[in-house]
């Protein structure tokens, strides 16, 4: 992570919020929360008995403990490929350190009550994940297995849809890079789907759909 990447995130967020303002949508201004200390993260990790990915912790301690923003389309609705997109920013934040404890307890509740069988093909995808984003419909976005690029960002669905277990980024920075290019569209799986390749298991694989989305936003 470097300052140029950080600036690109902020610029993209301001871009979508300017569009929301120009089109008279409902939106909230960007709030950049102050970083937290490494000690704060260590205390949380010990309490929950988990370890967050290094790149995620670096963002929390060096750049911001949380980015808060939201937009919702008013007036002319999306159509065709984008007909399921209606808002951005999920629950009103891209990440927020203050939500992590609740996110962890939420995923543990889902596993205990609904997906306890680690031998079941669907259930086991919920296991051994570290959540960082609670989706408004009850789904969860979490850190998954570690690869040479870091911990993958994966989508966990509670209601059996095809987006369950799909990979949204090679790591946290990769996911935010892709998400901010989309204007931080809503975090439900169906809002990501127009930009997702199931074959490649990759978000924003086809840049032509991104240009089409930008054209709709800016027209």
matplotlib code that plots the C-alpha trace (Angstrom):
import matplotlib.pyplot as plt

x = [0.0, 1.2, 0.0, -0.9, -3.2, -4.8, -5.3, -6.9, -9.5, -10.4, -10.6, -12.9, -15.2, -15.4, -16.1, -19.2, -20.4, -20.1, -22.3, -24.8, -24.9, -25.3, -28.1, -29.9, -29.5, -29.6, -26.0, -23.6, -20.3, -17.1, -15.9, -12.3, -11.9, -8.5, -6.2, -6.2, -3.1, -1.4, -2.2, -5.9, -5.8, -3.8, -6.3, -9.2, -7.3, -6.5, -10.1, -11.5, -8.6, -8.0, -5.5, -6.4, -4.4, -1.3, -2.5, -5.8, -4.0, -1.7, -4.6, -6.2, -3.1, -1.5, -4.4, -7.9, -9.8, -12.9, -14.2, -17.9, -20.0, -23.3, -25.4, -28.8, -30.3, -33.3, -35.4, -34.3, -33.5, -30.9, -31.8, -30.6, -27.3, -27.4, -31.1, -30.3, -28.0, -29.7, -27.2, -23.5, -21.5, -23.3, -24.3, -22.7, -19.0, -16.4, -14.7, -14.9, -12.7, -15.5, -17.7, -15.3, -16.2, -19.9, -19.0, -17.1, -20.0, -22.4, -20.5, -20.1, -23.9, -24.5, -22.2, -23.6, -27.3, -27.4, -24.1, -22.5, -21.5, -17.9, -18.2, -21.2, -20.1, -22.2, -21.6, -17.9, -17.4, -18.6, -15.9, -12.4, -13.3, -12.6, -15.4, -14.9, -18.1, -21.7, -23.9, -27.4, -29.3, -27.5, -24.7, -21.0, -17.8, -14.8, -11.1, -10.6, -7.6, -4.2, -2.4, 0.8, -1.1, -2.5, -5.9, -8.6, -11.8, -14.8, -18.6, -20.7, -24.3, -26.9, -29.7, -28.2, -27.5, -24.7, -22.6, -21.8, -18.0, -17.1, -13.8, -14.0, -10.3, -6.9, -6.5, -8.1, -6.3, -7.2, -10.8, -11.0, -9.2, -11.9, -14.8, -13.9, -13.6, -17.3, -18.3, -18.6, -21.9, -24.0, -22.4, -25.1, -24.0, -26.6, -25.2, -21.7, -22.9, -23.0, -19.2, -18.3, -16.9, -17.9, -15.5, -12.5, -13.9, -12.9, -14.6, -14.2, -12.6, -14.2, -13.4, -15.9, -18.8, -17.1, -17.0, -20.7, -21.5, -19.5, -21.3, -24.6, -23.5, -22.1, -24.7]
y = [0.0, 3.5, 7.1, 7.0, 4.0, 5.8, 9.0, 7.0, 5.5, 8.9, 10.5, 7.7, 8.1, 11.8, 11.2, 9.1, 11.4, 14.3, 12.4, 11.7, 15.4, 16.4, 13.9, 14.9, 11.5, 10.8, 10.6, 11.3, 13.1, 11.0, 10.6, 9.5, 8.2, 8.5, 5.5, 3.2, 2.0, -1.4, -2.0, -1.5, -4.2, -6.5, -6.3, -7.1, -10.0, -11.5, -11.1, -12.8, -15.3, -14.3, -12.5, -9.9, -9.8, -7.6, -5.3, -4.6, -3.8, -1.5, 0.5, 0.7, 2.0, 4.2, 5.6, 5.3, 3.1, 3.5, 5.1, 6.1, 7.1, 6.2, 7.0, 5.9, 6.5, 8.8, 9.5, 7.7, 4.1, 1.8, -0.6, -3.6, -4.9, -2.6, -2.8, -4.4, -1.5, 1.1, 2.3, 2.4, 2.0, -0.9, -0.1, 3.3, 2.3, 0.5, -0.7, 0.4, -0.9, -0.2, -2.7, -5.6, -7.1, -7.2, -8.6, -11.5, -12.3, -12.2, -14.8, -17.0, -16.8, -17.8, -20.8, -22.0, -21.7, -22.3, -23.7, -25.9, -28.8, -28.2, -31.4, -29.9, -28.3, -25.1, -24.9, -25.3, -22.1, -20.2, -21.7, -20.3, -16.9, -13.5, -11.0, -7.3, -6.1, -6.9, -6.8, -5.2, -8.3, -10.4, -11.8, -11.2, -10.2, -11.8, -12.7, -16.2, -18.4, -17.0, -17.2, -15.6, -12.3, -12.3, -13.3, -13.5, -11.4, -13.7, -13.3, -15.4, -15.8, -17.0, -17.9, -20.3, -18.1, -18.7, -15.8, -17.8, -18.3, -16.0, -14.2, -10.4, -9.6, -11.3, -9.3, -6.3, -3.7, -5.4, -5.6, -1.9, -1.0, -2.8, -1.6, 2.1, 1.9, 0.8, 3.8, 1.5, 0.0, -1.7, -4.7, -7.3, -10.0, -9.1, -5.6, -7.0, -9.6, -7.4, -6.9, -10.4, -13.3, -16.6, -18.4, -16.3, -15.9, -12.2, -8.9, -6.4, -8.8, -7.1, -3.4, -2.7, -3.2, -0.7, 1.9, 1.2, 1.7, 5.0, 6.2, 5.7, 7.4, 10.4, 11.0]
z = [0.0, -0.8, -0.9, -4.6, -4.1, -1.2, -3.1, -6.0, -3.6, -2.2, -5.7, -6.9, -3.8, -4.3, -8.0, -7.3, -4.6, -7.0, -9.4, -6.6, -5.8, -9.5, -10.0, -6.8, -5.2, -1.5, -0.3, 2.6, 2.5, 2.8, 6.4, 6.9, 10.4, 12.2, 12.3, 15.3, 17.0, 16.6, 20.3, 19.6, 16.9, 19.0, 21.9, 19.5, 17.9, 21.3, 22.4, 19.3, 18.9, 15.3, 13.2, 10.6, 7.3, 7.3, 4.5, 6.3, 9.5, 7.7, 6.3, 9.8, 11.4, 8.7, 6.7, 8.3, 10.8, 8.6, 5.4, 5.7, 2.7, 1.1, -1.9, -3.2, -6.6, -6.7, -9.8, -13.0, -12.1, -13.5, -16.3, -18.4, -17.0, -14.1, -13.1, -9.7, -8.7, -6.5, -3.9, -2.9, 0.3, 1.8, 5.3, 5.0, 5.2, 3.2, 6.3, 10.0, 12.8, 15.3, 13.5, 13.5, 16.8, 15.8, 12.4, 14.1, 16.4, 13.5, 11.5, 14.5, 15.0, 11.4, 11.7, 14.9, 14.0, 10.2, 8.8, 11.5, 9.3, 8.1, 5.9, 4.0, 0.7, 1.4, 5.1, 5.0, 2.9, 6.1, 8.2, 8.8, 7.5, 9.2, 8.5, 7.9, 6.2, 7.1, 4.1, 4.5, 3.4, 6.1, 4.0, 4.9, 3.1, 4.7, 4.5, 3.2, 2.5, 2.2, -1.2, -2.5, -2.9, 0.6, 2.1, -0.5, 0.0, -0.4, -0.3, 2.1, 1.2, 3.8, 1.4, -1.2, -4.1, -6.7, -5.4, -2.2, -1.9, -4.9, -4.7, -4.8, -4.5, -4.2, -0.9, 0.8, -1.2, -4.5, -3.4, -2.5, -5.8, -7.7, -5.6, -5.8, -9.6, -9.5, -7.4, -4.3, -5.5, -2.9, -1.3, -2.0, -4.4, -7.0, -7.3, -7.9, -10.4, -13.6, -13.1, -12.1, -14.1, -12.6, -15.0, -13.9, -10.3, -10.6, -10.0, -12.8, -15.2, -18.3, -18.3, -21.1, -18.6, -16.3, -19.1, -19.8, -16.2, -16.0, -19.1, -17.4, -14.3, -16.0, -18.7]

ax = plt.figure().add_subplot(projection="3d")
ax.plot(x, y, z, "-o")
ax.set_aspect("equal")
plt.show()
